[in-house]
Every structure is written in C-alpha cells, then in structure tokens.
C-alpha cells in the first residue's frame, strides 16, 4: 500500500472529500483507486481563526510501483510494515503452566499473547471481575466503605479500568499497533486506530477487558478472581510456586509479575524473598478541576463549541527556579475526580472520564517530581512509605471518612484555608472537606505547585483560576520502586523464572506502555520455552 501524509482538510469540510484529495495527490483517476483507510487523524489549531484536520492515509491502487516512481514527494511513500510478527518458539521444556499475577494491561496482554500461542497461562487477580468490582467501587464512592482487594486499584483491568482510558504513549514500538488492534477486536471503537489522542473511556473499557478475559479463556487460559498471592515460593534463587490466599500452592517455574503500582503487600513479600528492588523517582500533588467550557475556550478559541472537536485537553510542564518540575498528568476532559484508595486509613485521588467526556468539569493531576534524595532512608521500599505518609495525612485532614481535603486555587496560592466553594463544584465522591492542602503535602511540593500554577497560567489562560478546585492527594502516578530485571530477557536479575512487568514493576507509565511491556515479557518466554 501507499502511505500519503499531510492531507489537510478544513474543520467544516466533509470527510468524504478525502477521496478527491487522494486522487489529486497521486495524480490518478478514480478507477485506479482500489481502497483507502485512515491511518492517523490530528488537529492543527496553531493559527488563530483556523482549525484543520490533518490526515495520513494508506491507499491501495493499481500499478503501485508506477505511481511511486512518478510521484516525487515526501508525503507519498510505501506504507511501512506494521503487522505483528510472531516469534519462533523456543525448545526448552516447560513443565508447568506459567502464572501471571495481576490483570491490568501488562498482565492481560501477557496472558493473551501466551494463550494465543498455546501456553495456557493461569492469571491470578486479587480483585474481582469488572462487574462485581464496579459494585464495590460504587459502594465505596457512595458510603466510604472500602474493600481492600476490590477497588479502583485492584480488580479486572487494573487501575486503568477506572480512568480516561487514555491510549497515548511516547514509546516508539510496533507492538503499540498490536495493542490497539487487540483492543478493537475486544470492543474498543475503531477510531483508536487512527486518532492522534486515542481514548476509550471507563464505560467502554469495562466491556473491553471483560471480552479480553473471555478470549483468554477460550484460547486455553485460566482466570481466577479473588486470588491474592500471599507468598512467592523461591528455592535456590529460582521460582517454584505461588501461595494463594494462604490456602493453596500452585507449582510453577514461571511467574509474570504484573501487580500494578499499589500492591504494597506484594512488594513486602518480594523484598522478604530478597528479590532485587531499587528506589525509583515518581511524583505527588493534587487533582485540579476547571470548568470544561473554560478549557475548550482557551484551547479552541471561537471554535470551542464545534461538534467535531469535543472536549479539549491540555498537557503542561514547568521547571521551577529550584529545579523541581511541576506538570499536569492524566488529564481527563469532561470527567470526574475519583476516590482511589486501596487501603484503610489512606486517601488517594485520580481522574476518570467516560467515552463521551461530557461532564461539567475538566480535571488533571498537578504533580511535582519526587526522588530518592527526598526519602528518609535507602530502604528499597522507602518511596512506598513516603506515599503512605501523605495519604494518611490526607485521610485525617479530610475527616477520617474518605472525604477528600479540598482547597480553591486562589486560596492555595495565597496561603489561606478555603471556607467555601465558588463557581467550580468538586466532583469527588464520597464528599470533601474544605481545608488547607499544605497540611498533607511536603513543603517543597506545595512551593513548586504554587510557582507552577502561576506560570502554567501563562501557557493556558485560566489555569490558575481562583475558583478552580484542588483535591488532595495524588500520589500514585507511577510506581515508587523498580524490580530490577535483565533487559535482554526481562527476567529478574537474581531470581530465575520471575519476570517483572508493567507499571508496578517500574517499567511502564500508562495503558499502552504497560500492555507493550506485557507483550515483551510474554515474547521472552515464548522464545525460550515450548508450549505445553
């Protein structure tokens, strides 16, 4: 196929006109065009008073070679090969089924790839299936009654199930296409294959992960919910099994560890078993909420209500005078701030959007980088303890009932405790307490957030809106540890048969990158072992 780039169309132009633009670019007649499909769609809103859609399309034509020889343009070239190539299977005998711990993106995709090749993996998920998990989460949001094993962090689909379902990534890996294609097969909208900022939305993502689970089972895999790994069996520095719910042991020589960034009790088990773990930088801060209409106007100007544009987003970064970085993360257009705790006595927030992104507020994490130099010791899990300290302070500040501490941006900048909500209504459930967020964040984070707010407002007009709402705390943007592995075979550097994977192991930062990492680990196992 031929790939054509930079096909420009006015925002009000009919998408059907793209066919005529293809014919013109290739200088061919309509009967010479066999078919075409959109590979990528992006928006160019750089010029005031004008917004264009920019398309890249893949085209099948008659006499392809003749056309490629005739057209001398950087915008016309042979389409690159994006088809996923399966690896040759290894020769070493696998005596037991591989076990995957965790059913977030890394675990799901590792299980799917292994199941597709006949390895019949066993997936252990401490939480519940997505339907029961949704009931548990709604109960928590409505009453403050938390289930420590079935919540926003734990359960089918992982933490990403209750998010915007954002599929953007900065990694350059052909497996990203495989991830998107598998999501579409499982029910995600086709548009994620070409949108420049693809997202699924929590409402659709729940069905997608459910369908992926069914496919894994149909292919010979097994999925066990409410199956918490309570010990990892190691003999002579090699994996020999896992203990589940302190009740039974599964014998295995292969464990894919896809536990997510909140499985702190599993981190403790790994540390006790002398698995090599090191500290890792992460970030903490709060969620910031603005009116979505304000964001739309700031980003799209006079086109803010155009039906083709939808809810606007943003991504902002600022480097402070004291060499800290303040930035926005996991922005959720037309979404909600959600209670994301997974342990009693600890309060954590995150953001979530449904596919339509049609809620009143926009929200994003406003974070400040934290590194090992900020920790109190060199213990491998000191970053975890750092997170817990501020989550517990936030829980206490909110009233010890999972109501979140909230402060208006204007009050935060001017060191005033907030006493009333103004034009922006907090979306967080089960409720909020107006207070002073500096009481549940490190001083250096508060200082960097204030400086960041003032300067980020210069990049996005209204970002430091006095009435905007800050909801604390957000501490789990990424894992505070890295489970060290050999980057050639993805195996733990000191425990044979243990394959750390995904965000919880410190090797990914979102749905797609975690899924790709799960695929890489599965491929490593496939290239070494025969299936069973």
C-alpha positions in Angstrom: 0.0 0.0 0.0 1.0 3.6 -0.4 1.0 6.0 2.6 0.0 9.6 1.9 0.8 12.2 4.7 -0.3 15.7 5.3 -3.8 15.7 3.7 -5.2 18.9 5.1 -9.0 19.4 5.5 -10.8 22.4 6.9 -12.8 21.7 10.1 -16.1 22.2 8.2 -15.1 20.2 5.2 -16.9 16.9 4.5 -14.7 13.9 5.4 -15.8 12.3 2.1 -13.7 14.9 0.3 -10.6 13.0 1.3 -11.1 10.7 -1.6 -10.7 13.5 -4.1 -7.6 14.8 -2.3 -6.1 11.3 -2.6 -6.7 11.2 -6.3 -5.1 14.6 -6.7 -2.1 13.8 -4.5 -1.4 10.6 -6.6 -2.5 12.1 -9.9 -4.7 9.1 -10.7 -8.2 8.5 -11.9 -10.9 7.2 -9.6 -10.9 3.8 -11.3 -7.3 3.3 -10.3 -8.0 3.7 -6.6 -8.9 0.3 -5.1 -9.4 1.3 -1.4 -8.1 3.5 1.3 -8.2 3.7 5.1 -7.3 6.5 7.6 -4.1 5.7 9.5 -3.9 8.9 11.5 -6.0 11.9 12.2 -4.7 15.0 14.0 -5.8 18.6 14.7 -3.9 21.7 13.8 -5.2 24.6 15.8 -2.0 26.7 15.8 -3.4 29.6 13.7 -6.0 31.8 15.3 -9.2 31.7 13.4 -8.5 28.5 11.6 -8.5 24.8 12.6 -7.6 22.0 10.2 -7.7 18.2 10.4 -4.5 16.6 9.1 -4.8 13.0 7.8 -2.4 10.2 7.0 -4.0 7.5 4.8 -3.0 4.2 3.5 -4.0 3.6 -0.1 -4.3 0.5 -2.3 -4.1 1.3 -6.0 -3.5 -0.3 -9.4 0.1 -0.2 -10.7 1.5 0.9 -7.3 5.2 0.8 -8.4 4.5 3.1 -11.4 2.8 5.6 -9.1 5.6 5.6 -6.6 8.1 6.2 -9.4 6.1 9.0 -10.8 5.3 11.0 -7.6 8.3 12.7 -6.1 7.1 13.9 -2.7 8.0 13.4 0.9 4.3 13.0 1.6 4.0 9.9 -0.6 5.8 6.7 0.1 5.4 3.0 0.6 3.4 2.1 3.7 5.7 0.7 6.5 5.0 -2.9 7.7 3.1 -2.7 10.9 1.8 -6.3 11.1 2.7 -8.1 14.4 5.2 -10.8 13.7 5.1 -13.8 16.0 8.4 -15.1 17.4 9.8 -18.6 16.8 9.0 -20.8 19.8 11.9 -21.9 22.0 13.0 -25.5 22.6 13.3 -25.7 26.4 10.6 -27.8 28.0 8.1 -26.0 30.2 6.9 -28.4 32.9 4.1 -26.3 34.4 1.8 -23.6 33.2 3.1 -20.0 33.5 1.4 -17.9 36.2 0.6 -14.3 35.7 0.0 -12.2 38.9 -2.2 -9.2 38.2 -4.8 -8.4 35.5 -4.0 -4.9 34.5 -2.8 -4.1 31.0 0.6 -5.8 31.4 -1.0 -9.0 32.8 -3.9 -9.0 30.3 -1.7 -8.7 27.3 0.9 -11.1 28.5 -1.9 -13.6 29.1 -3.4 -13.0 25.7 -0.2 -13.4 23.8 0.7 -16.6 25.7 -2.8 -18.0 25.3 -2.7 -17.3 21.5 0.5 -19.4 21.3 -0.9 -22.3 23.4 0.9 -21.8 26.7 -2.4 -21.9 28.8 -1.4 -19.3 31.4 -3.1 -19.1 34.8 -4.0 -15.5 35.7 -4.3 -14.7 39.4 -6.2 -11.4 40.3 -6.7 -10.4 43.9 -9.7 -8.3 43.0 -13.0 -9.2 41.4 -14.3 -9.4 37.9 -15.2 -6.0 36.4 -18.9 -6.2 37.2 -18.5 -7.1 40.8 -15.6 -4.7 41.1 -17.8 -1.8 39.8 -20.3 -2.6 42.5 -17.6 -2.5 45.2 -16.2 0.8 43.8 -19.7 2.4 43.7 -20.3 1.3 47.3 -17.1 3.0 48.3 -17.8 6.2 46.5 -21.3 6.4 47.9 -20.7 5.3 51.5 -16.9 5.4 52.2 -17.0 1.6 52.8 -13.8 0.3 51.2 -12.9 -3.3 50.0 -9.1 -3.5 50.3 -8.9 -6.2 47.5 -11.6 -4.9 45.1 -11.4 -1.2 44.4 -10.1 1.4 41.9 -6.6 -0.1 42.1 -7.3 -3.8 42.2 -9.5 -6.0 40.0 -10.1 -6.9 36.4 -8.4 -4.4 34.1 -6.2 -2.8 36.8 -6.2 0.8 37.7 -6.8 1.9 34.1 -10.3 0.5 34.1 -11.4 3.5 36.2 -9.6 6.2 34.2 -10.0 8.1 31.0 -8.8 5.0 29.1 -6.1 7.1 27.5 -4.1 5.3 24.9 -1.5 7.9 24.1 2.1 6.9 24.6 5.6 8.3 24.0 7.2 4.9 23.3 8.1 4.1 19.7 7.3 0.4 19.4 5.5 -1.5 16.7 3.7 -3.5 19.4 1.7 -0.4 20.2 -0.3 -1.2 17.0 -0.9 -4.7 18.2 -2.3 -3.4 21.5 -4.7 -1.1 19.7 -5.8 -3.8 17.3 -6.5 -6.3 20.1 -8.5 -3.7 22.0 -10.6 -3.1 18.9 -11.2 -6.8 18.5 -12.4 -6.8 22.1 -14.9 -4.0 21.6 -13.0 -0.7 21.6 -14.0 1.9 19.0 -12.2 1.7 15.6 -11.2 5.3 15.9 -8.5 4.5 18.4 -6.5 3.1 15.5 -6.1 6.5 13.9 -6.9 9.2 16.4 -3.9 11.3 17.4 -5.1 11.2 21.0 -7.0 7.9 21.3 -9.0 7.1 24.4 -11.7 4.6 25.3 -13.4 5.9 28.4 -14.1 3.9 31.5 -17.6 2.9 30.4 -16.4 1.1 27.2 -13.1 -0.1 28.7 -15.0 -2.2 31.3 -16.6 -4.2 28.4 -13.3 -4.4 26.6 -11.4 -6.0 29.4 -14.3 -8.4 30.0 -14.1 -9.5 26.4 -10.3 -9.9 26.6 -10.8 -12.2 29.6 -13.3 -14.3 27.6 -10.9 -14.6 24.7 -8.0 -15.7 27.0 -10.2 -18.4 28.5 -11.4 -19.6 25.0 -7.8 -19.9 24.0 -7.0 -22.2 26.9 -6.0 -19.8 29.6 -7.5 -19.7 33.1 -8.5 -16.6 35.1 -9.0 -16.7 38.9 -10.5 -13.8 40.7 -10.3 -13.1 44.5 -7.0 -14.9 44.3 -4.5 -12.9 46.2 -0.9 -14.1 46.1 0.2 -14.3 49.8 3.7 -15.8 49.2 6.1 -16.4 46.3 8.0 -19.7 46.6 11.7 -19.5 45.9 14.3 -22.3 46.1 17.9 -21.9 45.2 17.1 -18.5 43.8 14.5 -19.9 41.4 10.7 -19.7 41.3 9.0 -22.9 42.3 5.4 -21.7 43.0 3.0 -19.3 44.5 0.7 -19.5 47.5 -2.8 -18.1 47.0 -5.0 -16.7 49.8 -2.8 -18.5 52.3 -4.7 -21.6 51.3 -3.1 -23.5 48.4 0.1 -23.5 46.3 0.4 -23.5 42.5 3.6 -25.2 41.3 5.3 -23.2 38.6 8.7 -22.2 37.4 7.5 -19.1 35.6 5.8 -16.0 37.2 5.0 -12.9 35.3 4.7 -10.2 38.0 2.2 -7.6 36.7 1.0 -6.4 40.1 0.4 -2.7 39.4 1.8 0.2 41.4 -0.4 -0.3 44.5 0.3 -3.8 45.5 2.4 -2.8 48.5 1.9 -6.0 50.4 3.3 -7.9 47.5 6.3 -5.5 47.4 7.0 -6.5 51.0 6.8 -10.2 50.1 9.2 -9.7 47.2 11.6 -7.8 49.5 11.4 -10.5 52.1 12.3 -13.0 49.4 15.4 -10.9 48.5 14.2 -10.0 45.1 16.3 -7.2 43.8 14.3 -3.9 44.2 15.6 -0.3 44.0 14.0 3.1 44.7 12.6 5.0 41.7 11.5 8.6 41.2 7.8 9.4 41.0 5.6 12.4 41.6 2.9 13.6 44.0 0.5 16.5 44.2 -3.3 17.0 43.8 -6.1 16.9 41.2 -7.0 20.3 39.7 -10.6 20.9 38.4 -11.7 23.6 36.0 -14.9 24.2 34.0 -14.5 22.2 30.8 -16.1 25.1 28.9 -13.2 27.3 30.0 -10.6 24.8 28.8 -12.5 24.5 25.5 -12.4 28.3 25.0 -8.7 28.5 26.0 -7.7 25.8 23.6 -10.1 26.2 20.6 -11.0 29.9 20.9 -14.0 30.7 18.7 -14.3 27.1 17.7 -14.9 26.0 21.3 -18.3 24.5 20.7 -17.7 23.0 17.3 -19.3 19.5 17.2 -16.2 17.9 15.6 -13.8 18.9 18.4 -15.3 17.5 21.6 -13.8 18.3 25.0 -10.4 19.9 24.8 -7.4 18.7 26.7 -4.0 20.0 27.7 -0.6 18.9 28.8 1.6 21.4 30.6 5.0 21.4 32.2 7.1 24.0 34.1 10.6 23.8 35.6 10.8 25.8 38.9 13.6 28.0 40.0 14.7 25.3 42.5 15.0 22.7 39.8 11.7 20.9 40.5 9.3 20.0 37.7 5.6 20.8 38.0 3.5 19.2 35.4 0.0 18.0 34.6 -0.7 14.3 34.2 -3.5 12.0 33.1 -5.8 14.9 32.1 -9.4 13.9 32.0 -11.6 16.1 29.8 -15.3 16.2 30.8 -14.6 13.8 33.7 -14.6 13.4 37.4 -12.1 13.3 40.3 -12.4 9.9 41.9 -11.6 8.3 45.3 -8.9 5.7 44.5 -7.8 4.4 47.9 -6.9 0.7 48.3 -6.2 0.6 52.0 -8.0 1.7 55.1 -6.8 5.0 56.6 -5.2 6.2 53.4 -6.7 8.7 50.9 -5.8 8.8 47.2 -7.3 10.6 44.2 -7.3 10.0 40.5 -9.2 11.1 37.4 -11.8 9.4 35.2 -13.8 10.1 32.0 -16.4 8.2 30.1 -16.1 7.9 26.4 -18.2 11.0 25.6 -16.3 13.2 28.0 -19.5 15.2 28.6 -19.2 16.1 32.3 -19.1 19.7 33.5 -15.5 19.7 34.7 -12.1 19.0 33.4 -9.5 17.6 35.7 -5.9 16.7 35.8 -3.2 15.7 38.2 -0.9 18.6 39.1 2.3 16.9 40.2 5.8 17.6 41.4 8.7 15.2 40.9 10.0 13.3 43.9 13.2 11.3 44.0 15.2 9.1 46.3 17.1 12.2 47.6 13.8 13.2 49.2 13.3 9.9 51.1 14.3 9.3 54.7 16.4 6.2 54.1 17.8 3.9 51.4 15.4 1.1 52.1 14.1 -0.3 48.8 10.5 0.5 49.8 11.1 3.9 51.3 9.2 5.5 48.3 6.2 3.5 49.3 6.4 4.7 52.9 6.8 8.3 51.6 3.5 7.9 49.7 1.7 6.3 52.7 2.7 9.2 55.0 0.9 11.8 52.9 -2.0 9.6 52.0 -2.6 9.1 55.8 -2.3 12.9 56.4 -4.9 13.5 53.6 -7.2 10.9 55.2 -7.0 12.6 58.6 -7.3 16.1 57.1 -10.5 15.1 55.1 -12.2 13.9 58.3 -11.1 10.2 58.5 -14.1 9.1 56.4 -12.6 9.2 52.9 -13.9 12.7 52.2 -11.1 14.5 50.4 -9.3 17.6 51.5 -10.1 20.4 49.0 -8.8 23.9 48.6 -9.5 26.6 46.0 -6.5 27.6 43.8 -6.6 31.2 44.8 -6.6 30.3 48.5 -3.8 27.8 47.9 -1.6 30.3 46.2 -2.3 32.9 48.9 -1.8 30.6 51.9 -5.5 30.7 53.0 -7.6 27.9 54.2 -10.7 27.6 52.0 -14.1 28.2 53.6 -16.5 28.0 50.6 -16.8 26.6 47.1 -17.4 29.2 44.4 -18.0 28.7 40.7 -16.4 25.2 40.3 -18.2 22.3 42.0 -15.9 19.5 43.2 -16.8 16.2 41.6 -15.1 13.9 44.1 -17.3 11.4 46.0 -18.0 10.4 48.8 -17.5 14.1 49.6 -15.0 16.8 50.5 -13.7 18.9 53.4 -12.6 22.5 52.8 -9.2 23.0 54.3 -5.5 23.8 53.6 -3.7 21.3 51.4 -0.3 22.3 52.7 -1.1 20.2 55.7 -1.0 17.0 53.7 1.8 17.7 51.2 5.6 18.2 51.6 6.6 21.8 51.8 8.8 21.6 48.6 5.8 20.2 46.7 3.5 23.0 47.9 6.1 25.6 46.9 6.6 24.1 43.5 2.9 23.7 42.9 2.3 27.4 43.7 5.1 28.6 41.4 3.8 26.1 38.7 0.2 27.3 38.9 1.2 30.9 38.3 3.5 30.1 35.4 1.3 27.5 33.8 -1.5 30.1 33.6 0.7 31.9 31.1 0.6 28.8 28.9 -3.1 28.0 29.4 -5.2 31.1 30.2 -7.3 30.4 33.3 -5.3 27.5 34.6 -4.7 29.5 37.9 -8.4 30.5 38.1 -9.1 31.5 41.7 -12.2 29.3 41.9 -10.6 26.2 40.4 -10.5 23.3 42.9 -7.5 21.3 44.2 -8.4 17.9 45.6 -5.7 16.0 47.5 -3.7 13.9 47.3 -2.5 12.2 44.2 0.5 10.0 45.0 0.3 7.1 42.6 1.1 8.5 39.2 3.8 5.8 38.9 5.5 3.1 40.9 7.9 4.2 43.6 10.1 1.1 43.0 11.7 -0.8 40.2 12.0 -4.6 40.4 15.3 -5.0 38.6 15.4 -7.2 35.6 17.8 -8.2 32.7 16.6 -6.0 29.8 17.7 -8.7 27.3 15.4 -11.5 28.6 13.1 -9.4 31.0 13.9 -11.8 33.9 14.7 -10.7 37.5 18.4 -10.2 37.9 18.6 -12.5 40.9 15.5 -14.8 40.8 15.3 -17.3 37.9 11.8 -17.6 36.4 10.5 -14.2 37.8 9.5 -11.7 35.1 8.7 -8.2 36.5 6.4 -6.4 34.1 4.4 -3.2 33.6 3.8 -0.2 35.7 4.0 -1.8 39.1 7.4 -3.2 38.4 8.7 0.2 37.3 8.8 -0.3 33.5 5.7 1.5 32.1 3.7 4.6 32.6 0.2 4.1 31.1 -2.1 1.6 29.5 -0.3 1.1 26.2 3.2 1.1 27.5 2.2 -1.4 30.2 0.5 -3.6 27.6 3.5 -3.5 25.4 5.7 -4.4 28.3 3.5 -7.4 29.0 3.8 -8.5 25.4 7.6 -8.2 25.5 7.8 -10.4 28.6 5.4 -13.0 27.0 7.6 -13.0 23.9 10.7 -13.6 26.0 9.0 -16.7 27.5 7.9 -17.9 24.1 11.3 -17.5 22.6 12.8 -19.7 25.3 10.2 -22.4 26.0 8.0 -24.8 24.1 4.3 -24.5 24.8 2.6 -27.2 26.8 
